[in-house]
Amino acid sequence: MTPIPMDHGLLLAAILFAIGLTGALFRRNLIFLLLSVEIMLNAAGLAFVVAGARWGEPDGQVMFIFILTMASVEVAIGLALIVRIYHIFKSIDSDSADKMKG
Amino acid sequence: MMIAFYITSAITILSTLLVITRKNALHALLFMIISLLSLSIIFYLLGSPFIAALEIIIYAGAIMVLFVFVIMMLNLGRASVNQEKEWLSGKIWIGPAVLAAILLAELIWVIAVHEDIPVSPAVSTPKEVGMKLFGPYLIGVELAAMLLIAGIIGAYHLGKKKKVVYHRFMKGGTK
């Protein structure tokens, strides 16, 4: 049973992060924006877990738990904001809310 | 183990690509769940079964259900799919994709310059993670608790309907 090279785990994290970044840049739907941010957070967590597995220490997993907590709070607030924006502007286009105090 | 890792990585990348290109939000969520499940297999292969369980329970179980709930509450149907087609038409995605590809190439270059180091085959049990979490990282746990309470209060405040008050003597009902 050959072990997994660390580089390949980090490469997977980098690819996932790039995909999430692309999605966050070119989607206009707010729900997809939030999903892309989730993908990026997941990729960052994967990098932490891979780095933790490299040394055989559970510290990377502890950081992943913190990222998980932060992601769930972010999703709760973000979805509340999306519902609010939809009720005000009747649209979940991110360009509909481009004015402050509009 | 290696082969399982590469197959699962391919599935993860493919399903994540499908997530950001779908037009229907619900289909994207289903692909996201596949992506999370395969990522959880990768965590298991990397020797962290506790994180694999958390990934399924919290991400695929709680966060994705929250997304589904909001999509159903907003009732986004055929109209929003047509609107997505309108938004995604043309070459709008080329610029972001090129920028992200440049960033990815840099990341790959940074990662790939040194020799291969294998990950340690040691499996860390939930007990070890808990000992770390409530030992050296206790301050982080307390900060996470504060973040969660702020999140609950914030989501409640944003989600509740405002009462319309015309005057302090004639309080109107909700609009």
Interface residues (C-beta under 8 A of the other chain):
Chain A: M1 T2 P3 I4 P5 M6 D7 H8 G9 L10 L11 L12 A14 I15 L16 F17 A18 I19 G20 L21 T22 G23 L25 F26 R27 R28 N29 I31 F32 L34 L35 S36 E38 I39 N42 L46 V49 V50 G52 A53 R54 W55 G56 E57 P58 D59 G60 Q61 V62 F64 I65 F66 L68 T69 M70 A71 S72 V73 E74 V75 A76 I77 L79 A80 L81 I82 V83 R84 Y86 I92 D93
Chain B: M1 M2 F5 Y6 S9 T12 I13 T16 L17 V19 I20 A25 A28 L29 M32 S35 L36 L39 I42 F43 L45 L46 G47 S48 F50 I51 L54 E55 I58 Y59 A62 I63 L66 F67 V70 I71 M73 L74 L76 S80 Q83 E84 W87 L88 I92 W93 G95 P96 A97 L99 A100 A101 L103 L104 L107 I108 I111 A112 H114 D116 I117 P118 V119 S120 P121 A122 S124 E128 V129 K132 L133 Y137 G140 A144 L147 L148 A150 G151 I152 G154 A155 L158 G159
